[in-house]
Amino acid sequence: MKKSQISNLLRQLRLIYLTDKVRYHLQKYKNRRVNSNFKNNHKDIKLPPDYLMYESFQMDYDKYYNGGLNMAKWLTEHFSKHIELKNVRVLDWGCGPGRIIRHMPKVINNGCEFFGTDYNERSIDWCSKNLPDIKFNKNELTANLPYESNYMDVIYGISIFTHLSEQLHYDWFNELHRVLKPGGIMLLTMQGDNFKVKLSETELNTYSQGKIVVRGNVKEGHRTYSAFHPKPFVETLFKDVEILDHIIQTSTSKDWVPQDIWIIRKTS
């Protein structure tokens, strides 16, 4: 790579970094009153540091806590259609600062075990110190989990593949498949057809050919690194498992574009 290309790339990275920081501070300022009220009215609820919350979701205490609770209930409803939630192991892949997994021990009981893993060391450190009844592990960006093969009954990943390169899609799916028990299920979300409106003409052409689209001029795994998933690509990724459901969600909100839901089962 030429020096001019390196300099241009560094300028782009600095701009993206600064834009993300500005977005964080704007959200923090915008939500300062509602967040202050939430904290004053819920002194018993432990909240992660602000940037950890923003980095994984939004700078909104109520949406982090109550939104996470609603998501845990919503996920449980989907799990229950395909597996009996009794004495099972549940893994939140890419748990961040525990927005969803912190609620799972109350939403699902019946002798279940709960696990969370993430590559963000600060998130895992906070979760380990503040969220009991859950076993947390730090993973790397590379696909390697500290669990035995055929260990988990349920794995879910909410908007995790959306921040990975094409190669890491295959690497991580193979690793998740390794630790999932035969008969176990996975629920994963992807940026599917709902996101076509966000694509450039060149990106849309690639997407329409059934190929993954990746915007990767930032650190892989960061919230600003983005991947978009046409159905043929996902079906190729999932070729060795049983696809139980593919749900294309709809929304009337101008601020929320829903991701596709894929539920799959590991065959014997």
N, C-alpha and C positions, 0 to 999 in steps of 0.2 A: 504494500500500500504506500502511495506517495505521501510526502509530508503535507501537501496541500489537502489531500483526502483525509488524513489523520486530523489535521487542524479543523476541517469542516465538521467531521464527526464529533470531535470534542466540543465544538460550539453547539451542535445540536443537542448533545447530552446535557450540557450546562443549561441550555434553554428549557429542556424538558424537566430537569431537576428543579429549576427555579419556578417554572409554571406549577409544578406539583406542590411546592412549598407555599406559593401564593394561594392556591386552591385550598390547601389545608387551613391557612390562617383566615381565609374568607369564611369557610365553613364554621370555624371556631367562633369567629365574631358574630356571624349570623345566628348561631344557635346558643349564644352565651346566656340568654335569659332562660330559655326552656331547659338548658342543661343545669343551670344553677338551681332552678326550681326542682328539677328531678333529684338532684343531689341532696337538697335540703329536706325533701319529702321521703327520701329512701336512704337514710344514713346507714342502714344495715347492709346495703348492697355494695359489694366490692366492685370497683370499676377499674379497668386497665388505664395506663397513661394515655393521654389524648391522642398522640400521634399513632400509637399502636392501634387504637380504635379506628382512626381515620384510614390508616394504611390498609386495613383489612376490610373496611366497610364504609361507614360514614361517621362524621363527627357529631353524633346525636346519641345521647345517653339512653333515651327512651327506645329508640329504634335498635340500639345495640342490645339492651336488656329484654324488653318486652317483644321486640321484633325477633330476637333470637329464640325466645320462648315459643312464640307462634310458629317459627320455622321448625323447631324441634317437634312440635305437635303435628305439623303438616308432614314432615318426613316420616314420622311414626305411622301415620295413616297409610302412606305409600308402602312402607316396609311390611305392614300387617297384611297387605293384600297378597304377599308372596312368600312370607316366612313367619313361623310362630316365634314371637318375641319372648321366649322363655329360656333362661339359662344360656343366653347367647353373648358373644363378644361383638361389640360395636366399635368401629374405628372412624373417627373424623379425620380424614386426610386433608391436611391444610387447615388446621383448626384455628389458626391465628390466635387472638387473645380470648378464645373460648366462648365466642358469641352464642354458638348453638350447643356445643357439647356440655357446657356447664349446666344445662337444663335437663339433659338426657336421663340422669339417674332418677329424677322425679317423674319424668314423663313415661319412661320405660323402667319398670322394676323387675319383678319376677326372676330375681337371681342373676341378673345380667352384669357383665363387666364392660367398662367403658374406657376407651383409649383415644388420645389425641396426639397428632404428630404434625410438625411444621418445620420449615427450614429457617424461620425467624427465631434466632436464639433469645431475643428479648421477650417475645411472646410466650415461648415455652417456659422461660424463667418465671414470668409473671403467673402463668397458669399453674405451674408446679407449686408455687408458694401460696396461691390464693383459692384454688378450686379443688377441694377434697373429693374423694371417691372416684377420681379419674386418674389414670396412669398416662403421663405425658412423656413423649420422646422427641428429641430434636433429630431431624433428618437433614441431609444435604440436598442441594438442588439436583444432584445426580440421583438416579433411581436406586435407592438402597434403604430398606426399612429394617429395623432391629427386631423383627418378629419371625417366628418359625414359619415354614411353609404350611399351608392349610390350617391357619390359626384363627382367622376372623370369620364370623358368620355374616356380618353386615359391614359394608364399607360405603361411606358417602363422601363426595367431594363437591362442594358448592363453589363454582366459578374458579376452579384450580387449573384445569386444562386450558382455560382462556388466557393464561399467562405463561404458556410454555411453547417452545419451538416444536417443529414437526417431529424431529428425532426423539425429543423427550416425551412426546405423546406415546410413541411406541415403547420406549424404555420404561416409562412409569406405568403404563397399562400392563405390561408384562410383569412388573414387580407387584402391582396390586393383585393381579391374577394369581401370582405365586402364593401370597399370604392368605388369600380367600379360600375357605373350605369348599370342596365340591358340594353343590347345592346351595351355597351361600349367594347372596345378592349384592350388587353394587348399584348405587344411584349416583349419577354424575350429571352435571349441567354443562351445556355447551352454548356458544354464541352461534345460533343457527339462522334460519331464513329471516327472522325478525330483525336481524342486524344488517341485512343487505342495504338498507337505506343509508347506513353509515359508511359504506364502501365507496372508494373512488372507482372511476370507470375501469382502470386497469385491474384493480382488486376484484371488482365484480366479474370481469371476464374470467379471471382465474377461478373464482368461486363457482361460476356457472359451469366450469369444466369438471366440477366435483373435487377440486383440489383445495387443501387448506390454505388460508390466507393468514400470514403472520406479519405484524408490524413490530419489528424487533430492534429499533435503534436505541433501546434502553436496556437496563439490566434485566436479564431474564428472571421471571418470577415476580417482578415488581408489578404493581397495579396498573402502570402505564404501558406495560408490555402486553400486546393483545393478539389473540388468535381467533379466527372465525371458521366455523365448521359446517361445510355442506354435508348433507345426508350421506352421499356416496363415500365420502372420506370416513365418516364415523362408522358406517357399516363395514368398511374394510378394516378399521381399527378393531372392531368387535367381531371379527370373523370366526374366532374360536370359542365364542360363548353364545348362550341363548339370549336373544333380545326379547325381553318380556314386555317392554312398553317404550314408546317414543311419544312424548307429549309436547306439542307445540303450544305454549301458553299464549294467551292474549291479554292485552291491557288497554285501558282507555286513558291511562296516565301519560302526560307529556314528558314526565321526568323518569319514567321507569320502562325500560325495554326488557321484557322477560326472556330468559334463556330457555333453550330446549331442555327437557328432562329425559334422560335415558336410564332405563332400569334393565339390568342384565343379570343373568344367573350363570354361575360357573357349572359346567356340566361335569358329570362323573368321569 
